[in-house]
Amino acid sequence: MNRCLVPLVVCAVLSPAPVRGDPKAAATSALDIELVDGRTAQTLPGIVQLRRDDGQKVEIAELANRGQGIEAIGPIHDWWVLPKRTTIAVPAVPLVVKAVAGLETELAESRIDLTGKAQATLSVPLVRFHEARASGYIAGNTHLHLMKLSRQQADRYLKEVPLVDGLDIVFLSYLERAIADLEYTSNKYTPRDLAALAHSHVRFGHGEEHRHNFGTHNEGYGHILLLDIPYIIQPVSIGPGITRAGPDAPPLQEGIDKARTAGGKVIWAHNLFGFEDIPNWITGRVHANNIFDGSARGSFKNTYYRYLNIGLSVPFSTGTDWFIYDFSRVYVMADRPITPTEWLDRLAAGKSYITNGPLLEFTVERQPVGSTIELAKPRQVAIHGRAIGRTDFKRIELVRGGRVVRAAASRREGEHFVAEMDERLAIDAPAWLALRTPPPPVQDDPELQEPVANNEFGGRLFAHTSPIYVRMAGRGVFDPQIAAGLVAEMKADVEKIKAQAVFDNAEQRKRVMHVYEEAIETLEKRLRE
């Protein structure tokens, strides 16, 4: 069955079809294949999947596998990268063809019989249900590394994979680990190299992942992305757990301060993994927080919501860490094409939402994400929320202060799904508001165990906007119970560090402890006010 609204176009160039059993029947067919916009007929970069009648996957030598570099075999390995019209050699048998382009088209699914055909031309029309760029959103991946690829393979990966996924801006980061980093292909790229790979649809930014672990992968001070920095900040990795040498010093905070002084942006990586996330957020050093970038550890509630509920502004972000293993991206509002630096500026201003499937719209009083609304007294505010996606995300949820206060179920439209809400919400105290789809289950939050659908790559669906902040009579949100809990957690982290860290001298220990002492004093002072 063809799931497109526009018929599949197939042309064949062949001699009269051989009779069944004819030894001259073609074993393979040269298939000239392209994806096109079903409305405009313009070529679309996307991904394709070909299977025989019995379900056997067809390998395509001329195309890059979408799961290249990802060791755990999964649904992503069933897809192939098709950036433009290409001739591929496929079995001359009946085939099932599937195709999509990024997150914005329906799944096209058709059959084509190539039996006895030496050559054929296939044009697969895709039904587009959304255009992020046209609606003022630019998609980015803040966290990417590549390993065990040749430079030629890596160049092709960077040129083709972001393009077919519909990514506009990708940050490739340098990082170090003793011995293993000899195979980190992405470390070989300079900002100049990345500029040379850029084209009209995809631009690249550069940075580093600054990090510390106790042990090879155990929790330590944490991992943080220093992006758009003019030079590599040393040490890149800290402590013998990663470097096999040296002390567990300096703290990440010193590298953060160097990056900020140099004009870079600071994004906390891996949800809440690491001890330095709380103190650096409290002291205002972090620009955005990644979630689900290589790990499902940490829920929204246990990451962003705590910070928001003590009055911090927390822009939401994400990436994919090793290879682009999912459709994960952060969309940033922009009314024109922008540079990676400008994109980061808008991300830091909170004009963002994260997703690996559903595409979101959210306003309060017609103000977009990242806005602050000042109310002189309690009243109702107008809420508009919308999500649209290829896979059924079940519903959208309006979140106030971490609690779901409104929801709207999804409905099918053609071969995609839509959910909308237009509400009046009474506000009688400072608040933050956001729109999300049901979050995926996570181990550390027993309240989030509802199953959610997977996208084509097997990723569990998520989507969440950055907040819109509502101040009341000049006051913002501050929950003293959560603040006290964060103070207690920092004090507990200090004890863990004392038990595990190795320092060469008292000065190193003092510099690490100062990170927590400053933040604890800041938050305890707020609690006394």
C-alpha positions as CSV (number, residue, x, y, z in Angstrom):
1,M,0.0,0.0,0.0
2,N,1.3,3.5,-0.8
3,R,0.8,5.7,2.2
4,C,1.6,8.9,0.3
5,L,-1.1,11.1,-1.0
6,V,0.8,11.5,-4.3
7,P,1.3,8.2,-6.4
8,L,4.7,6.6,-6.5
9,V,6.3,7.2,-9.9
10,V,8.2,4.2,-11.4
11,C,9.7,4.0,-14.8
12,A,11.6,1.0,-16.2
13,V,14.0,0.7,-19.0
14,L,14.3,-2.9,-20.2
15,S,14.1,-5.5,-22.9
16,P,10.9,-7.5,-23.2
17,A,10.4,-9.2,-19.8
18,P,12.0,-12.6,-19.8
19,V,9.8,-15.6,-19.1
20,R,9.9,-17.2,-15.6
21,G,12.9,-19.4,-15.3
22,D,14.8,-17.6,-18.1
23,P,18.5,-17.8,-17.1
24,K,19.0,-14.4,-18.7
25,A,16.7,-12.8,-16.1
26,A,18.5,-9.9,-14.4
27,A,19.8,-10.8,-10.9
28,T,20.1,-7.1,-10.0
29,S,18.5,-3.9,-11.1
30,A,20.1,-0.5,-11.4
31,L,17.5,1.6,-9.5
32,D,17.7,5.4,-10.0
33,I,16.0,6.6,-6.8
34,E,15.1,9.9,-5.3
35,L,12.7,11.4,-2.7
36,V,10.6,14.4,-3.6
37,D,8.3,16.8,-1.9
38,G,4.8,15.6,-2.8
39,R,3.5,19.2,-3.2
40,T,6.4,20.9,-5.0
41,A,8.2,17.9,-6.6
42,Q,11.5,19.3,-5.4
43,T,14.1,16.7,-4.4
44,L,14.2,16.0,-0.6
45,P,17.1,14.5,1.3
46,G,15.9,11.7,3.5
47,I,16.3,8.1,4.5
48,V,15.1,4.9,2.8
49,Q,14.5,1.3,3.8
50,L,14.2,-1.6,1.3
51,R,13.0,-5.1,2.1
52,R,12.2,-8.2,0.1
53,D,8.7,-9.7,0.2
54,D,9.8,-12.0,3.0
55,G,11.0,-9.0,5.2
56,Q,14.7,-9.5,4.5
57,K,16.6,-6.3,4.7
58,V,18.3,-5.1,1.5
59,E,21.8,-3.8,1.9
60,I,22.6,-0.8,-0.3
61,A,26.3,-0.5,-1.0
62,E,26.1,2.9,-2.7
63,L,24.5,4.6,0.4
64,A,25.8,5.2,3.9
65,N,24.0,3.2,6.6
66,R,22.1,5.5,8.9
67,G,23.3,3.5,11.9
68,Q,27.0,3.8,10.9
69,G,29.2,3.9,14.0
70,I,26.5,2.7,16.4
71,E,27.6,-0.6,17.8
72,A,24.2,-1.8,19.4
73,I,22.2,-3.1,16.4
74,G,18.7,-1.6,16.3
75,P,16.1,-0.2,14.0
76,I,18.4,2.7,12.9
77,H,20.5,0.2,11.0
78,D,17.6,-0.7,8.7
79,W,17.7,2.8,7.2
80,W,20.0,4.2,4.5
81,V,21.0,7.8,3.8
82,L,19.7,9.3,0.6
83,P,20.8,12.9,0.3
84,K,20.0,13.2,-3.4
85,R,19.0,11.2,-6.5
86,T,21.3,8.2,-6.7
87,T,21.6,5.0,-8.7
88,I,21.7,1.9,-6.5
89,A,22.1,-1.8,-7.2
90,V,19.2,-3.8,-5.7
91,P,17.8,-7.3,-6.2
92,A,15.6,-7.6,-9.2
93,V,12.7,-8.9,-7.1
94,P,9.5,-7.4,-5.6
95,L,10.6,-4.8,-2.9
96,V,8.9,-2.9,-0.2
97,V,10.2,0.7,0.0
98,K,9.8,3.0,3.0
99,A,11.1,6.6,3.2
100,V,10.9,9.7,5.4
101,A,12.7,13.1,5.5
102,G,13.6,14.3,9.0
103,L,10.7,14.8,11.4
104,E,8.5,16.7,9.1
105,T,7.1,14.1,6.6
106,E,4.7,11.2,6.8
107,L,6.1,7.7,6.2
108,A,5.9,6.7,2.6
109,E,5.5,3.0,2.1
110,S,5.1,1.3,-1.3
111,R,5.8,-1.9,-3.3
112,I,7.8,-2.1,-6.5
113,D,8.3,-5.2,-8.6
114,L,11.7,-5.2,-10.3
115,T,11.5,-8.8,-11.5
116,G,13.5,-9.0,-14.7
117,K,14.2,-5.3,-14.9
118,A,17.8,-4.3,-15.5
119,Q,17.1,-0.6,-14.9
120,A,14.4,1.4,-13.3
121,T,13.7,4.9,-12.0
122,L,11.8,5.5,-8.8
123,S,10.6,8.8,-7.5
124,V,9.1,8.6,-4.0
125,P,6.8,11.6,-3.1
126,L,6.7,12.5,0.6
127,V,3.8,14.3,2.3
128,R,5.2,17.2,4.4
129,F,3.0,18.1,7.4
130,H,5.3,20.8,8.9
131,E,8.1,23.2,7.9
132,A,10.1,24.2,10.9
133,R,12.3,26.6,9.1
134,A,9.3,28.4,7.5
135,S,7.7,28.7,11.0
136,G,10.8,30.3,12.4
137,Y,12.6,27.4,14.1
138,I,16.2,26.2,13.5
139,A,17.2,22.7,14.6
140,G,20.5,22.0,16.3
141,N,22.5,19.2,17.9
142,T,24.7,20.5,20.8
143,H,26.6,17.3,21.5
144,L,28.3,15.1,18.9
145,H,31.5,13.1,18.7
146,L,32.6,10.5,16.1
147,M,35.0,7.6,16.5
148,K,36.6,4.8,14.6
149,L,35.9,6.3,11.2
150,S,38.3,7.3,8.5
151,R,38.5,11.0,7.7
152,Q,36.7,10.3,4.4
153,Q,33.9,8.4,6.2
154,A,33.6,11.1,8.8
155,D,33.4,13.9,6.2
156,R,30.6,12.0,4.4
157,Y,28.8,11.4,7.7
158,L,28.8,15.1,8.5
159,K,27.8,16.1,5.1
160,E,24.9,13.7,4.7
161,V,23.4,12.6,8.1
162,P,22.5,16.0,9.5
163,L,21.1,17.0,6.1
164,V,18.8,14.0,5.8
165,D,17.7,14.4,9.4
166,G,16.7,18.0,8.9
167,L,19.3,19.4,11.3
168,D,20.5,23.0,10.6
169,I,23.3,23.4,13.1
170,V,25.6,20.7,14.6
171,F,28.3,21.2,17.3
172,L,31.2,18.8,17.0
173,S,33.2,18.7,20.3
174,Y,36.8,17.7,21.2
175,L,37.3,15.4,24.1
176,E,40.1,13.3,25.7
177,R,40.3,9.8,27.3
178,A,43.6,8.0,27.8
179,I,44.4,5.7,24.8
180,A,40.8,5.6,23.6
181,D,41.0,9.1,22.1
182,L,43.4,7.8,19.5
183,E,40.3,6.6,17.7
184,Y,38.2,9.8,18.2
185,T,37.9,11.0,14.6
186,S,36.0,14.1,15.6
187,N,39.1,15.4,17.5
188,K,40.9,15.9,14.2
189,Y,38.5,18.6,13.0
190,T,39.3,22.3,13.5
191,P,36.8,25.1,13.2
192,R,38.2,25.8,9.8
193,D,37.6,22.2,8.7
194,L,34.0,22.4,9.9
195,A,33.5,25.7,8.1
196,A,34.6,24.0,4.9
197,L,32.0,21.3,5.3
198,A,29.1,23.7,5.8
199,H,26.6,24.3,3.0
200,S,23.3,26.1,2.6
201,H,21.4,23.7,4.8
202,V,23.8,22.6,7.5
203,R,26.4,24.6,9.5
204,F,28.8,23.4,12.1
205,G,30.1,24.8,15.4
206,H,33.1,23.6,17.4
207,G,33.7,23.1,21.1
208,E,34.9,20.6,23.7
209,E,33.5,18.3,26.3
210,H,35.1,19.2,29.7
211,R,34.6,16.4,32.1
212,H,35.5,14.5,35.3
213,N,34.7,10.9,36.5
214,F,35.6,8.9,39.5
215,G,36.6,5.6,37.8
216,T,36.3,5.2,34.1
217,H,32.6,6.0,33.9
218,N,31.4,6.5,37.4
219,E,29.8,9.7,38.6
220,G,32.2,12.5,39.3
221,Y,32.1,16.3,39.0
222,G,30.2,15.8,35.7
223,H,30.4,16.5,31.9
224,I,29.9,19.9,30.4
225,L,30.0,21.3,26.9
226,L,32.0,24.4,26.3
227,L,30.8,25.5,22.8
228,D,31.9,28.3,20.4
229,I,35.2,28.7,22.3
230,P,38.2,30.3,20.5
231,Y,40.7,27.7,21.8
232,I,40.7,24.3,23.6
233,I,40.6,24.9,27.4
234,Q,42.9,22.7,29.4
235,P,42.7,20.3,31.0
236,V,40.0,18.9,28.7
237,S,39.5,15.8,31.0
238,I,40.2,15.8,34.7
239,G,41.3,13.1,37.1
240,P,42.9,9.6,36.9
241,G,39.5,8.0,36.1
242,I,39.7,9.4,32.6
243,T,43.4,10.4,32.1
244,R,45.0,7.6,34.1
245,A,47.1,10.3,35.8
246,G,47.0,13.4,38.0
247,P,44.6,14.5,40.7
248,D,40.9,15.1,40.8
249,A,41.4,18.8,40.3
250,P,40.8,21.4,39.2
251,P,37.0,21.6,39.4
252,L,34.9,22.0,36.2
253,Q,34.0,25.4,37.3
254,E,37.4,26.8,36.5
255,G,37.1,25.6,32.9
256,I,33.6,27.0,32.8
257,D,34.8,30.4,33.8
258,K,37.5,30.4,31.2
259,A,35.0,29.5,28.5
260,R,32.6,32.3,29.6
261,T,35.4,34.8,29.7
262,A,36.4,33.8,26.1
263,G,32.8,34.3,24.9
264,G,31.7,30.7,24.8
265,K,28.5,29.0,25.9
266,V,28.2,26.4,28.7
267,I,25.8,23.5,28.4
268,W,25.5,20.9,31.1
269,A,25.5,17.4,29.6
270,H,23.8,14.1,30.5
271,N,20.8,15.3,32.5
272,L,21.8,15.4,36.2
273,F,24.8,13.2,36.0
274,G,27.7,14.8,38.0
275,F,28.0,16.7,41.3
276,E,28.8,20.1,39.9
277,D,25.5,20.7,38.1
278,I,23.7,22.2,41.1
279,P,26.4,24.6,42.3
280,N,27.1,25.9,38.8
281,W,23.4,26.5,38.1
282,I,23.0,28.2,41.4
283,T,25.9,30.6,40.8
284,G,24.7,31.4,37.3
285,R,27.4,29.8,35.2
286,V,25.4,27.5,32.9
287,H,23.5,28.6,29.8
288,A,21.4,25.5,29.1
289,N,20.9,21.9,30.3
290,N,21.0,18.9,28.0
291,I,18.7,15.9,28.7
292,F,18.6,12.5,27.0
293,D,22.0,13.3,25.3
294,G,23.4,9.8,25.4
295,S,21.7,8.8,28.6
296,A,18.1,8.4,29.9
297,R,19.3,9.0,33.5
298,G,17.4,11.8,35.1
299,S,13.8,12.9,34.5
300,F,12.5,16.4,33.8
301,K,11.3,16.6,37.4
302,N,14.7,15.7,38.8
303,T,16.7,17.9,36.5
304,Y,15.1,21.0,35.1
305,Y,12.1,21.3,37.4
306,R,14.0,21.6,40.6
307,Y,16.1,24.5,39.3
308,L,13.0,26.3,37.9
309,N,11.2,25.9,41.2
310,I,13.9,28.0,42.9
311,G,13.6,30.8,40.4
312,L,16.4,29.9,37.9
313,S,15.9,30.4,34.2
314,V,16.7,27.1,32.6
315,P,16.8,26.8,28.8
316,F,16.2,23.2,27.6
317,S,18.6,21.6,25.2
318,T,19.8,18.2,23.9
319,G,22.1,16.4,21.6
320,T,23.3,12.8,20.9
321,D,26.9,12.4,22.1
322,W,28.4,9.5,20.1
323,F,27.0,9.6,16.6
324,I,23.5,10.9,15.8
325,Y,21.8,7.8,17.1
326,D,18.3,9.4,17.3
327,F,16.3,12.2,15.8
328,S,17.0,14.2,19.0
329,R,17.4,17.9,18.5
330,V,16.7,21.3,20.0
331,Y,14.7,23.8,18.0
332,V,15.6,27.5,18.5
333,M,13.5,30.4,17.4
334,A,15.0,32.6,14.7
335,D,13.3,34.8,12.0
336,R,16.2,34.4,9.6
337,P,19.2,32.1,8.9
338,I,21.7,32.5,11.7
339,T,25.2,31.5,12.6
340,P,26.1,28.9,15.2
341,T,27.0,31.7,17.5
342,E,23.7,33.5,17.1
343,W,21.9,30.2,17.5
344,L,23.6,29.6,20.9
345,D,22.6,33.1,21.9
346,R,19.0,32.3,21.3
347,L,19.3,29.0,23.1
348,A,20.8,30.7,26.1
349,A,17.8,33.1,26.1
350,G,15.5,30.1,26.4
351,K,13.8,30.3,23.0
352,S,13.9,26.6,22.5
353,Y,12.2,23.2,22.7
354,I,13.6,19.7,22.6
355,T,12.3,16.7,20.7
356,N,13.0,13.4,19.0
357,G,9.6,13.4,17.2
358,P,6.7,15.7,18.1
359,L,7.1,19.3,16.9
360,L,5.7,21.9,19.4
361,E,4.1,25.3,19.5
362,F,3.5,27.1,22.8
363,T,2.6,30.6,23.8
364,V,1.2,32.3,26.9
365,E,-0.6,35.6,26.2
366,R,0.7,35.2,22.7
367,Q,4.3,35.4,24.1
368,P,6.7,32.6,23.0
369,V,8.9,30.3,24.9
370,G,11.6,32.1,26.9
371,S,9.4,35.1,27.6
372,T,8.7,36.6,31.0
373,I,5.2,37.9,31.7
374,E,4.7,40.4,34.4
375,L,1.3,40.4,36.2
376,A,0.3,43.1,38.7
377,K,-2.4,40.9,40.3
378,P,-4.0,37.5,39.8
379,R,-5.9,36.9,36.6
380,Q,-6.4,34.4,33.8
381,V,-3.9,34.0,31.0
382,A,-4.4,32.7,27.5
383,I,-2.6,29.4,26.7
384,H,-2.0,28.0,23.2
385,G,-0.3,24.7,22.7
386,R,0.1,22.4,19.7
387,A,2.1,19.3,18.8
388,I,2.3,17.5,15.4
389,G,4.3,14.4,14.7
390,R,4.6,11.3,12.5
391,T,4.2,8.9,15.5
392,D,1.4,9.0,17.9
393,F,2.6,10.8,21.0
394,K,-0.8,10.3,22.8
395,R,-1.3,13.9,24.1
396,I,0.2,17.2,25.0
397,E,0.5,18.3,28.6
398,L,0.6,21.8,30.1
399,V,3.0,21.9,33.0
400,R,2.9,24.5,35.8
401,G,5.6,24.3,38.4
402,G,6.3,20.7,37.5
403,R,2.7,19.5,37.7
404,V,0.5,18.7,34.7
405,V,-2.6,21.0,34.9
406,R,-4.1,20.6,31.4
407,A,-3.9,17.9,28.7
408,A,-5.2,17.4,25.2
409,A,-5.3,14.1,23.4
410,S,-3.8,13.5,19.9
411,R,-5.9,12.8,16.8
412,R,-4.9,11.3,13.5
413,E,-4.7,13.5,10.4
414,G,-3.8,11.5,7.4
415,E,-0.6,9.6,8.4
416,H,0.4,11.9,11.2
417,F,-0.9,13.1,14.5
418,V,-2.0,16.4,16.0
419,A,-2.9,17.7,19.4
420,E,-4.0,21.2,20.3
421,M,-5.2,23.2,23.3
422,D,-6.5,26.8,23.8
423,E,-7.1,27.4,27.4
424,R,-7.6,30.1,30.0
425,L,-5.5,29.4,33.1
426,A,-5.9,31.3,36.4
427,I,-2.6,32.5,37.8
428,D,-2.6,33.7,41.4
429,A,1.1,33.3,42.2
430,P,4.5,33.4,40.5
431,A,4.8,30.4,38.1
432,W,6.6,28.9,35.2
433,L,4.7,27.2,32.4
434,A,5.8,24.7,29.7
435,L,4.4,22.3,27.1
436,R,5.4,18.7,26.8
437,T,4.4,15.3,25.5
438,P,4.3,12.3,28.0
439,P,7.9,11.7,29.1
440,P,9.6,8.4,28.6
441,P,10.0,6.2,31.7
442,V,13.2,6.7,33.7
443,Q,14.7,4.6,36.4
444,D,15.0,7.3,39.0
445,D,11.4,8.6,38.8
446,P,8.7,5.9,39.6
447,E,6.0,8.4,38.6
448,L,7.1,8.2,35.0
449,Q,6.5,4.6,34.1
450,E,3.9,5.2,31.4
451,P,4.9,3.5,28.1
452,V,5.5,5.8,25.2
453,A,5.8,5.1,21.5
454,N,9.2,4.8,19.7
455,N,10.2,6.7,16.6
456,E,11.7,5.0,13.5
457,F,15.1,4.7,15.2
458,G,13.7,3.0,18.3
459,G,14.0,6.2,20.4
460,R,11.3,6.7,23.0
461,L,9.4,9.8,22.1
462,F,9.9,13.0,24.1
463,A,9.2,16.7,23.5
464,H,9.4,19.6,26.0
465,T,9.5,23.4,25.6
466,S,11.7,25.7,27.6
467,P,9.5,27.6,30.1
468,I,7.6,30.8,29.9
469,Y,8.0,32.6,33.2
470,V,5.1,34.5,35.0
471,R,6.1,37.0,37.7
472,M,3.4,38.3,40.1
473,A,3.8,41.8,41.5
474,G,7.5,41.7,40.8
475,R,8.1,38.3,42.4
476,G,9.3,35.1,40.8
477,V,9.1,31.5,41.8
478,F,11.0,30.2,44.9
479,D,10.2,27.0,46.7
480,P,12.1,26.8,50.0
481,Q,11.6,23.1,50.4
482,I,13.3,22.4,47.1
483,A,16.0,24.9,47.9
484,A,16.7,23.2,51.2
485,G,16.8,19.8,49.4
486,L,19.4,21.1,46.9
487,V,21.5,22.4,49.8
488,A,21.4,19.0,51.4
489,E,22.3,17.3,48.2
490,M,25.3,19.5,47.7
491,K,26.5,18.8,51.3
492,A,26.1,15.1,50.6
493,D,28.1,15.4,47.3
494,V,30.9,17.1,49.2
495,E,31.2,14.1,51.5
496,K,31.3,11.8,48.5
497,I,34.1,13.9,47.0
498,K,36.0,13.8,50.2
499,A,35.8,10.0,50.3
500,Q,36.9,9.5,46.7
501,A,38.9,12.4,45.4
502,V,42.7,12.3,45.2
503,F,44.5,15.7,45.6
504,D,48.2,16.5,45.4
505,N,47.9,19.3,48.0
506,A,45.6,21.2,50.2
507,E,45.2,24.0,47.6
508,Q,43.7,21.7,45.1
509,R,41.2,20.4,47.6
510,K,40.3,24.0,48.6
511,R,39.6,25.0,45.0
512,V,37.2,22.0,44.6
513,M,35.4,22.6,47.9
514,H,35.0,26.3,47.1
515,V,32.6,25.4,44.3
516,Y,30.1,23.9,46.8
517,E,30.8,26.4,49.6
518,E,29.9,29.3,47.4
519,A,26.7,27.8,46.1
520,I,25.6,26.5,49.5
521,E,26.1,30.0,51.0
522,T,24.2,31.6,48.1
523,L,21.2,29.3,48.5
524,E,21.2,29.4,52.3
525,K,21.2,33.2,52.2
526,R,18.2,33.1,49.9
527,L,16.4,30.7,52.4
528,R,17.0,33.2,55.3
529,E,15.5,36.1,53.4
